[in-house]
Amino acid sequence: MARSSDQGRTWIPLPSPRWPGGSDFIQVATAAVSDGGRDFIYLWAIPAGRFGSVRLMRVPATTEDVEDAASYTYFAGTGSDGDPRWSDRMTDAATVLDGTIGELSVMWSTYLDRWLMTYSDAGNAYIREGITPWGPWGEPIELAAASDYPGLYAPFMNPRYVADGGRRIYFTMSLWGPYNVFWFSAELDRAD
């Protein structure tokens, strides 16, 4: 991690927190979440190499906590009441979405009243919706196909880039040829 205190003009690498290179917490997608009157940063994560199952951790949304590895807790499944269980041990982290997920991003959709996750897998870009940050996550819906956009990867959303009351989402996506980042959009349909 790195910190900026001048609106991103300069960055300082932080000595902590760090996760082992062989862990499931290398590439992350973040979102601010209020839970029980407390503000957290939720981090959905996959292993190095871009392709692995998704796990979830969270940290209180303060500078001190974000920079303290001991402040992070890991989603360890749900209890019999359906409530999430959080553990301070990374080895307790449960899978929230199984698959070969690459370059994920996650955001809350006010239009759908659901979590959205975009990612790449086997050369295609997909979107899923989830009821809670840990799921259940719906079936994947193809956003873009490798046959139309060879070498696509990294379909990243940002909650600032929505239109029509959240019905249209915008996302960036990288392509190998020409090697660049492009702007895409998708229209969401809500089943009432």
Long-range contacts (C-beta under 8 A, 24 or more apart in sequence): 1-66, 1-67, 3-63, 3-67, 14-67, 16-67, 16-68, 16-69, 17-67, 17-68, 17-69, 17-72, 18-69, 19-90, 21-48, 22-47, 22-48, 23-47, 23-90, 24-52, 24-53, 24-55, 24-93, 25-55, 25-57, 25-90, 25-93, 27-102, 27-103, 27-104, 29-104, 29-105, 29-106, 29-117, 30-106, 31-106, 31-107, 31-108, 31-133, 31-159, 32-61, 33-58, 33-133, 41-66, 42-106, 42-133, 44-96, 44-104, 44-106, 44-117, 44-133, 46-101, 46-102, 46-104, 50-102, 50-103, 50-120, 50-153, 51-100, 51-101, 51-102, 51-121, 52-100, 52-101, 53-95, 53-97, 53-98, 53-99, 53-101, 54-95, 54-96, 54-97, 54-99, 54-101, 54-104, 54-117, 55-93, 55-94, 55-95, 55-96, 56-93, 56-96, 56-133, 56-134, 57-90, 57-93, 58-86, 75-133, 75-134, 78-134, 84-132, 84-134, 94-134, 96-133, 96-134, 96-135, 96-137, 97-128, 97-135, 97-137, 102-153, 102-154, 103-153, 103-154, 103-155, 103-156, 105-155, 105-156, 105-157, 105-158, 105-171, 106-133, 106-157, 107-157, 107-158, 107-159, 108-159, 109-162, 109-166, 109-169, 109-188, 110-165, 110-166, 111-162, 111-165, 111-166, 111-167, 111-188, 111-190, 112-166, 112-188, 112-190, 116-157, 116-169, 118-143, 118-155, 118-156, 118-157, 118-171, 119-155, 120-152, 120-153, 120-154, 120-155, 122-146, 123-150, 123-151, 123-152, 124-152, 125-149, 125-152, 125-153, 125-155, 125-173, 126-155, 127-155, 127-186, 143-171, 143-184, 143-186, 144-173, 144-184, 149-173, 149-175, 150-175, 150-176, 150-177, 151-175, 151-176, 151-177, 152-176, 154-181, 155-184
